[in-house]
Amino acid sequence: MVNIIFMGPPGSGKGTQSVMLASELAIPTISTGEVLRKEVEMKSEIGIRAKDFMNSGQLVPDEVVVDIIKNRIIEKDCDNGFIVDGFPRNISQAIVFDQMMESLNKTVDIVFDFAIDDEILVKRISGRFSCLKCGAIYNSHFKKTDKEGVCDTCESTEFVNRPDDNKDSVTKRLQVYHATADDLMEHYEKKNLLYSIDALKSVSSIFGRLIEIVQGLSKNNN
Ligand code: AMP
């Protein structure tokens, strides 16, 4: 069993990698950003509360995301481990998460930190779009569809941009990220859980590195 946190600025590729790793390890991935976007879409109470924070690139209040995580990690499919992507985002979320995990007799085993330059990120994020039907993620600078305007995975021709993937919001999100990331890294570094990942490498090479680290940990635990 392995519980993993994916840290990294928006656009660092952690979303793609967390989904790949979750599939390889047959464990769920919990993305607070993803859950919040669904809540906004459903116009739920949480969604209505979160929308303006999200669109302007700010963090939504801690208690909203803490509740999302608390309710999700007690579900049966998390018994064999899980990945959290985009949580915790600041030190107070990390402390609440530590307490939550301890009370459930669970441990955080690995924290991956995706390291990459801001300039590349702005380009990556502002070019990002996804398939409306299956959610596959593309990029007009780096990862186009094979056939223009047609999704490689499901052949749908409808695509969407995230409302917060514009330059102003991205710059704000990066500021917010840097304001809290150092403290978070220090928190997990002290616990010897932090692994820095060079997010400029190719998708397959990063994935190989993640697997290597997870396997190394399982070996040490046997
Ligand atoms: P993401 O998809 O992880 O980039 O998240 C998109 C947006 O959702 C962020 O800019 C925040 O507004 C909100 N969000 C996601 N996760 C958190 C979190 N752990 N704490 C506060 N806000 C979050």
Residues whose N, C-alpha, C, O or C-beta is under 5 A from the ligand:
A	BS01	AMP	P10 T32 G33 E34 L36 F53 M54 G57 Q58 L59 V60 V65 G86 F87 P88 R89
